[in-house]
Amino acid sequence: MSKNQYSVGILILAAGVVILLGKLGVFSFIGSVFWPLFLLIPGILLHVLYFGRMLPAVLLIPAGMLSVYSLLFLFCNLFGWTYMRYLWPLFLLGAAVGLYEFYLFDSSKSRTAFVSAVALGGSALLLFAMMLLWGFGIYLIAVVLIVLGAWMAFGRRIRW
């Protein structure tokens, strides 16, 4: 058997395996669940190229955004898109991460990038806290009232 026949045989075998896996839905499942990796890979690649001194620091802004957004989408793919009603402020946080990375690693240390990153990050955290409070706030209020009432009734023996 020549090397050429061996190589052609391996290629035919690989083609058969790929076709079989495609018909069984393996690639469809991987594509529908792990598509956010197509955002994460360029984000990580931009980071690697910057730290390898091949790209300017300004490309850390989209690198940070792509990385945060892909992790958000991956979480929603795995655990359900209903969580997006609470996690949408992470879109602002993604921009804040990218701006902060640019500020941190750029040689000019742009104050505008830092102020923008802090403003966007603070806004994202405030909006996230508000979403959690509105979603679970009634339970928090109920627990606070129960604890306050129990403390007032049983915690102090002095009557008003």
QUIMO-V897104 format. One record per residue. N is the residue number from 1. RES is the residue in one small letter. SS is DSSP state (helix for helix, strand for strand, loop for the rest). PSI is psi in whole degrees, -180 to 180 (999 if undefined). Layout:
<<N,RES,SS,PSI> <N,RES,SS,PSI>>
This chain:
<<1,m,loop,128> <2,s,loop,165> <3,k,helix,-31> <4,n,helix,-42> <5,q,helix,-39> <6,y,helix,-45> <7,s,helix,-43> <8,v,helix,-39> <9,g,helix,-43> <10,i,helix,-43> <11,l,helix,-42> <12,i,helix,-41> <13,l,helix,-45> <14,a,helix,-40> <15,a,helix,-41> <16,g,helix,-42> <17,v,helix,-42> <18,v,helix,-44> <19,i,helix,-44> <20,l,helix,-45> <21,l,helix,-36> <22,g,helix,-42> <23,k,helix,-29> <24,l,loop,-8> <25,g,loop,13> <26,v,helix,-45> <27,f,helix,-33> <28,s,helix,-43> <29,f,helix,-46> <30,i,helix,-41> <31,g,helix,-36> <32,s,helix,-24> <33,v,helix,-42> <34,f,loop,23> <35,w,loop,-26> <36,p,loop,-16> <37,l,helix,-23> <38,f,helix,-14> <39,l,helix,-35> <40,l,helix,-39> <41,i,helix,-47> <42,p,helix,-34> <43,g,helix,-46> <44,i,helix,-39> <45,l,helix,-40> <46,l,helix,-40> <47,h,helix,-47> <48,v,helix,-42> <49,l,helix,-34> <50,y,helix,-48> <51,f,helix,-17> <52,g,loop,8> <53,r,loop,35> <54,m,loop,-19> <55,l,loop,157> <56,p,loop,164> <57,a,helix,-24> <58,v,helix,-24> <59,l,helix,-3> <60,l,helix,-22> <61,i,helix,-56> <62,p,helix,-27> <63,a,helix,-46> <64,g,helix,-41> <65,m,helix,-48> <66,l,helix,-39> <67,s,helix,-46> <68,v,helix,-45> <69,y,helix,-39> <70,s,helix,-38> <71,l,helix,-37> <72,l,helix,-47> <73,f,helix,-37> <74,l,helix,-43> <75,f,helix,-46> <76,c,helix,-34> <77,n,helix,-39> <78,l,helix,-37> <79,f,helix,-3> <80,g,loop,141> <81,w,helix,-4> <82,t,helix,-22> <83,y,helix,-14> <84,m,helix,-24> <85,r,helix,-19> <86,y,helix,-26> <87,l,helix,0> <88,w,loop,-27> <89,p,loop,-12> <90,l,helix,-15> <91,f,helix,-40> <92,l,helix,-38> <93,l,helix,-33> <94,g,helix,-44> <95,a,helix,-38> <96,a,helix,-40> <97,v,helix,-45> <98,g,helix,-43> <99,l,helix,-39> <100,y,helix,-39> <101,e,helix,-41> <102,f,helix,-45> <103,y,helix,-43> <104,l,helix,-39> <105,f,helix,-6> <106,d,loop,143> <107,s,loop,-24> <108,s,loop,-15> <109,k,loop,60> <110,s,loop,121> <111,r,helix,-32> <112,t,helix,-42> <113,a,helix,-40> <114,f,helix,-47> <115,v,helix,-40> <116,s,helix,-42> <117,a,helix,-44> <118,v,helix,-41> <119,a,helix,-46> <120,l,helix,-42> <121,g,helix,-43> <122,g,helix,-41> <123,s,helix,-42> <124,a,helix,-44> <125,l,helix,-39> <126,l,helix,-45> <127,l,helix,-37> <128,f,helix,-44> <129,a,helix,-39> <130,m,helix,-39> <131,m,helix,-41> <132,l,helix,-39> <133,l,helix,-43> <134,w,helix,-32> <135,g,helix,-43> <136,f,helix,10> <137,g,helix,-37> <138,i,helix,-34> <139,y,helix,-39> <140,l,helix,-43> <141,i,helix,-41> <142,a,helix,-43> <143,v,helix,-43> <144,v,helix,-43> <145,l,helix,-39> <146,i,helix,-47> <147,v,helix,-44> <148,l,helix,-43> <149,g,helix,-42> <150,a,helix,-39> <151,w,helix,-41> <152,m,helix,-37> <153,a,helix,-42> <154,f,helix,-16> <155,g,helix,-36> <156,r,loop,138> <157,r,loop,-10> <158,i,loop,126> <159,r,loop,151> <160,w,loop,999>>
